[in-house]
Amino acid sequence: MDRRSLLLGASGSALAALSSGLFPSDAAAQRTRWQFATPYPDGNFHTQNIREFVKEIESAVPGFSIVVHSNASLLRMPEIKRGVQTGQVQMGEILLSAYGNEDPMFEVDGIPMLVTNFTQARVLNGLQRPYIQARFARQGLTLLYMVPWPQSGFYTNAPLTSLEGLKGTKFRTFNAATQRFATLVGATPTLVQVAELAQAFATGVVNAMVTSAATGVDSQAWDYVKYFVPVGFTRTKNAVFCSTRALNSLPAAAQTAIRNAAERAEQRGWDLAQEQEVSRQRQLAERGMIVTDPAPQKLMEDLARIGNIMVDEWLQKAGPDGRALIEAYRAAIARAA
């Protein structure tokens, strides 16, 4: 029996104990174990950051342990948020924009070319946070921290000089925004999770994608594509969160330790993302991939045009909150210019 079956098939009493997050009143027996699900592999910087985050919490709270289930080994990306809500696990990490179909405010950072550098990413992160916190709170979740990915770029087997080069490709998607992008450029969109990337390319399910150099290294992209063009397509964020009920069941000191560790994890994660943008792109080149940086001007012009279309489309479905967010973001960027 694999780990997923073992944990999800636990007896009713064991599962109730797992999901409660309660510390026993007897100090001598005071032990609590939480489960943490993430879809990313151990070598990924997000997972490494999580393990440091967990280590800090466990050091600060005697008797408290958190088991990290990486690489979608317990729950797949689409299952993680619901898994925390229902108590299957107490903590989770998701690519926030992967839940854009649930709420448009989750996917704003997935709009192409809206955020093109880390300064802009920090501005959007600060403005978006209250909306995410409020939506999570209504669903029994507590947002702990958010960390961006390095800039994303295109992976192809032929040189890409304009978006015309993506027409007819089988394009890997991972959220509603990339699905829409693929449709707009005449590609065939195919949803593929990170853990399944290498197999999808090897079997011809997909033959092009847009993602970060970090994911390219994780999936050993040099085995199935030749070219990488970093374009600052997006700097989407991962959100780490926990069950509010489980959090509130902990002593005040434990809650404080978790929140303090989350603040450090967020800062550390942003620093790692910036470092990875350089080091992982260099690693792709060292593995024999042709890295086109800077990107061709025609490609960037095409992306700006598509980005404007997608911002307008997003505003139509995001309502007053969405319009307020974009207006505040554009005003802040203009002031910083």
N, C-alpha and C positions, 0 to 999 in steps of 0.2 A: 504494500500500500504506500503511495507516495505521500509527501508531506501535506499537500493540499487536501487529499482525501482524509488523512488522519485528523487534521485540525478541524476540517469542516464537518467531519462525521463524529465529532465528540459527543458524549452523552449529554443529555439535557442539563444535568447538574454541573458537569464540567464546563460546558459552554456558558452557562449562567455565571459561573465563577470567573471565567475568562473575560467576559464582557462587562462585569460589574465595575472593575477597577477599584474595589473597596479594600482598604487596609483593615485587617483584623484588629479588634480592640486589644487583644493580648500582645503586648510589646514583644514578647519572646518569639511569637509566631508571626511577627509583622512582615509578611512578604507579599508582594504583588508583582504580577508579570503582565505586561502589555505586549500586544502583537502589532507590528508595523509593516505595512505592505507598500512596496514600491515597484514600478515596472522596469526599473533601470538596473543594468548589471553592476557588479561590484567594482569594476574598473572605472566606472563613470564618476565624474567629479561630484555630481549631485549625491550619489550613494556614499561616496567617501565623506562628504560633508555631513550626511545623516549619521554615519557611524561615529563621527566625532561629537555630534550633537547628543546622541544617545549615551556615549561614554561620559560626557559631562553631567548629564542628568543622573546616571547611575552612581557616579562618584559623590554627588551632592545629596542623594536620597538613599540612605541605608535600607536594604531590603527590597528595593524597587529595581526591576529589570525590564528591559524592552528587547524583544526578539525581532530583528530586522529580516524580512523575507524579500530578498532582492530579485531582480530579473523576472518579475511576474510569476514567481514560483508558487505563490499562494493565491493571489488574485491578479487578474489581468487589468490593464488600465481602465477599461469601461466599468469594471466591477468595484474598484477601490473606494470611490466616494460612497456608494451605497453600502459597501461593506463596513465602513466606519459608522454610518448612520444607523445600521441595524445591529451593531455590536459584534460582528464577526471579527473585527480587529478594532483596536482603539486609536491607532494612528495610521495615516496614509499620506502618500505623495502622489500628485497627479500633474500632468501638463494641463494647466488651467484651461487653455483654449480648446482642449479636446472635449470639453463639456459645453461648447458654444451652442449646441442645439438645445441645451437645457435653459440657458440664459445668455443673451447677447453680451452682457457685461463681462462674462467669463472670457470672451474671445477677442476683445479689442486689441490686445497686443499681437494677435495673429493676422492683423490687416497688413498686407505687404506695404513696405516703405513708409509706414506711419512712424516707426521708430528706426532710425538709421545709425545711432551711436549710443554708447552707454549713458551719456549725460541725458539724452532724451528718454532713455529707458528708465532712469531714476525718477525723472519728472512724472512719467506716466504711472510708474509704480506707486508713488505717493498719492497721486490723485485717484487712482483706481482702488486703492486699498479699502477705503471706507465702504465702497459699494460691495466689495467681496466680503468684507467682514459682516455686513448687514445681511447679505443673502445666505451666508453660511450659518449665521446665528439663527435665522428662521428655520434652518434645517437641522438644528441640534449639533452644529459643528463650530469649533473654535479655530480660526486661522492663527497659525503660529508664526510662519514666515514664508516669504516668497523670494525666489532666486531665479535670475534670467539664464537663458542659454546664450552662448556666444552667437555672433551673427550667423545667419544661415546663408547658404549658397546652393548652386545647382550642381548636381552630379549627373554626368552624361557620358556616353561613349563616343560622341563626336563633338568637335569644337562648337561652342554656343556663342553666337555673336548677336543674336536677337531672339525674341520670344517665338518667332516663326520656327525656330529650330526645335521647339517642344511640340509642335503640332503633330498629332498622330502617335506620340509616345504613350506608353503605358506608365502613367505617372503615379508614384506612390504618394498617398495623402495620409494625414494623421489628425485632421480636424476639419470643421466645416469650411474654414477659410481656405485651406489648401485644396479642398474639394472644389470650391467655387473657382479658385484660381485656375485649376487644371481645365475646368470647363470653358472658362473665358479664353484660354490660349489654344483651345482645340485639341487638348490631350485627353486621354481616357483615364479618369481618376480611379484609383484602387486603394482602399484603406488597408494599411499594413502597420501592425504594431512594431515597436523597436526590436523586441525579442525575435521577430520573424523576418527581419529585413534581409539578412544574407540568403535565407532560403527562398524568399520571394524573387530576388534577383537571379539566383541560380536556376530557378525553374521557369524563368521568363514571365512570371506574373506581372512584374514591373521592370522597366528599363531606364527610368530617370526619376529623380527626386530632388526636393529642396529640403535641406536640413543643415545642421551645424557641422563643423569639422570634428567636434567632439563625438557626435553620433557616427560620423564617418569612420573614425578610428575605432570606436566600440564595435562596429559591425564589419571592420576590415574591408572598407569600400574598395580598396585597390584590387581586391579579388574579382570584382565584377563591373567596375567602371574605370574610365581612363582620365576623365576631366573633372576638375572642381573649380567653380567660378564663385568666389565669395562676393556677395552683392549687398549685404546688409538687409536681406529680404525681411527678416523679423528678428526680434530678440524676445521670443516668447518666454513666459515664466512658468516655473513649477511652483505649486503651492503645497506646503506641508501643514497638516491640520490634525485635529484630534476630536474625539467625541466630547462634547461639552459635559454630558452626564458623567462620563468617566473622569474627566478633569476635576469637576466639582466634588467628586467623591473622595478626592485625595486631601490630605491635610494641607493647610494653607502654605506651609513651608515647601511642600513638594510642588504645589502649583506655581509658586514663585520661582523655584528652581527651573521648572520647565520653561517658563516665560523668559527668564534671564538667559537660559541656554539658547532659546530660539532667537533672541536678539543677536547673540554672538554668531549663531549659525547663518543668519541672514547676511551680516557684514562679511563673514568669511566666504560665503557662497558667491557674493558679488565679486570679491577679489579673485576667487578661483575662476569665475566665468571670464574675466578679463585676461587672466593669464592663459586660460585654455584657448582663447581666440587666436593667440599667437602660436602657442606650442603645438596644438593639434593640427593647425593648418600646415605648419612646418613638417610635422610627422607624415602627413599625407604626401607631401612632396618627396620626403626621404624614402617613402615606399614606392616611388615611381610614378605617382599621379602627376598630371600636368595641371598646375595651379595657375589660373589666369587672374592676376591681381596687379593693377586695377582691371575691373571688368570693362568690356567694350562699351563705348558710349551709346550705341544704338540699343543695346540690351538695357542699359539704365534708363533710357528715355521710354522704352516700352514698359518697363516696370513702373515708372512714375505714372504713366497713363492708366495702367491697370489698378494701381493703388488708389488713384482718385475715384475710379469707378466703385471700388470695393468700400471705400469710406462712405460714399453716398448711399450705397446699398445698406451698409451697416446702420447708418443713422436712421434709415426708414424703419428698421425693425427694433432699434434700441430705445425708442421713445424719448421722453424728456430727460431721463437720467443719462442716456447716451449723448444727447446733444449738449447737455451741461458739461459732461466729461470732455468731449472733444473741444468745446469752446475754451474751457479752462486750460486744457493741454496746449492748444495753439497759442493762446495768450501767453502762457508761461515760456514757450519756446521762443516766441517773438521778443519777449523781454530779455531773454538770455542771449539773443543774437547780437 
